[in-house]
């Protein structure tokens, strides 16, 4: 059923929607969806062909809490940079794993628009640089960070220890560039932050 058909059947009350692998879904359909289904709290657009033309409309859904965009190759730095500060105050979980056309520039730009994010998945995306990690300070409530399969640049892991002070879960499976030295530094930083926090 097309997006228009769903709207005709009362999609205005829709709370959760998965369009994963719906390759016929275009930006036009997504824009219509975002216009009509304002109560959506969960949306999965993984492996669709959406681009920057519909991305801002999605991110402005007023009640959206969880957005899954796995493997969306049309999402690039231009799309991430097209957001403004009014987007996504409700968004808590964002999965952009395997979005291979984004870089640390786009990620850093986007983070200003999701201030209440609790979980971020950038697995198998861009290299992890200190500057990208420092931009995570824009989302101070971040609890879960998944960077599986990412390449860590020098001091990338150290930057996580100094920038992600609320982090409770960190996934680094199959990462390259993670060394014993950086893990030791990360352990020391987290121990220091935990000790300081317990004495407040």
N, C-alpha and C positions, 0 to 999 in steps of 0.2 A: 504494500500500500504506500503511495506517495505521501509526502509531508502534507500536501493539501488535503488528501483524503483523511489523514489522521486528524487534522484540524476540524474537519466537518463532523467527526465523530466525538467531539467533546475534548479534544486535546488541550483545551484551555486549562483543564484541571490536572493535566499530566504532571507527575512528580519525578519519575525516572524514565529514561529513554536510552536505549542502546541502538546505534546505527552502525556498529562495527562491521567493516568489510562491505558496506553498502556503496559500491563504487559508482553507482548512478546518482548519488546525492551530490548536488552542486552547491556552490556558494549561495545561489538564489534560494534554494530550498532551505538552507540553514538560516539565512536571514529571515525568511518567513517564519520558520520555527521559533527563532528568538523573539520575533514580534508577537506571536500568538500564544506561546507556551511560557508565560512569565513565572509560573510557579515551579518550574523545573528545579530540582535540587541535585540530581545526578544526571550526567550526560556523557555517553561514550561515543566518540567519533573516530575511534581507532581505525587506521588504514583506509580512511576516506580521502578525498582529493580536495579538502577545504584549503583555502588560501587566506591571505591577509584581507581579502574582500569581505569575508564573513567572520573573521576572528574577533574583531572588536565587538560585534553584536553578541556573540556568544559570551564574551567576558563581561558584558554589561547585564546579563541576566541577574535580576536582583536577589534571587534566592539560591543561586547555584552554589553548592557546597563541594561537589566532587566533579572534576573534569578529567576525562581520560582521552589522550590524543596520541596513543602509541602508534609509531610508524607513519605519522602524517607528514609526508615529504614536502607538502605544499606550505607547511609552517616553517618560515625562515626568519632571519633577523629583521627583515622588513615587517613581517607580521607582528613579531614581538615588540618592535619599536613603534607600532601603530597605536598602541594602547595609551590611555591617559590615566591620570591619577584617580579618576572617578570610577574605575573598573573594579569589580570583583572584591568588594569589601566582605562578602559572604563566603568567598572561596576558601576552603580549608585543605583540600587535597587536589594536587595537580600532578598528573602523570604524563610526561612528555618523553618517555623513553623511546629510543630508536628514531627520534626526529633528527635525522642526520644532516639536515641543512641549517641547523642553528649553531651559533658559536657563542663564546663567552660574552661577546658584545650584545647580542640579542637577549641572552639570559639576564645580564646585568640591567639592561633597559627595562625588561618586563617586571622585574621584582619590585619596582616602586609601585606597581599597580595591584599587588596582592598582599597587603600589609598583615592580614590575619591568617596567612597560610601556615598550616601545621605539618603538612607532609609534601615533599617535593621529590619526584623521581626523574632524574636526568640520565638514567642508565643508557649506555651505548650511544651517547651523544658527543658533545664537544669535549676537548681536553680540559682538565681542571687546572685553572691558573689561580694564583693568589688573588689577582684583581677580581676574578669572577666570584671567588669564595667570599671576599670582603664585601661584595655587594649583597650577600645574604644577611648582612646586618640590617637591611631594610625590612626583613621579616623576623622580628625578634622572638616571635612565638614558635618558630620552627622546631619541631620535635623529632621528625623523621626525615633523613636525607639519604636517598639511594643513588649511588654513582657507579653501579656495577658496570664492568667492561670499559670504564673510562681510562684515559691516559692521564696520569698525574704529572704536571710539570713541577719543576723545583719549588719546594716550599708550599705546594698546594695543600698537602695534608696538614702542615703546620698552621696554615691560615684557617683551616676548619676549627682547630683548637682555640684560636683567638677570636674568631668571628661568630661561631655558632654556640653561644653560651647556654642556650636552652635545649640543646640536642640531647635526645635520649636513645635514638636508634640511628646507626650509621652503617650502610651496606656498601662494602668495597670489593665484592666478589669479582674475580677475573680482571682486576685493575692492574695496569702496568705502571711502573714508576713508584710504587709503594715499597719503601725499604725499611729495614730494621731501625735505622737511625730516625726516620720520620715517625715511625710508630712509637718509639721511645719518647720523642718530643711531644707527640700527641697525648700520650699517657700522662706525662708530667703536667701538661697544660690543663687537662681535664681534672687531674688530682688537685691542682692548685685552685681551680675555679670551684670545685666541690668544697674544698676546705674553707675558702673565703666565704662561700654562700652559707655554710653551716654555722659560721661565727657571726653572721649578721643579726 
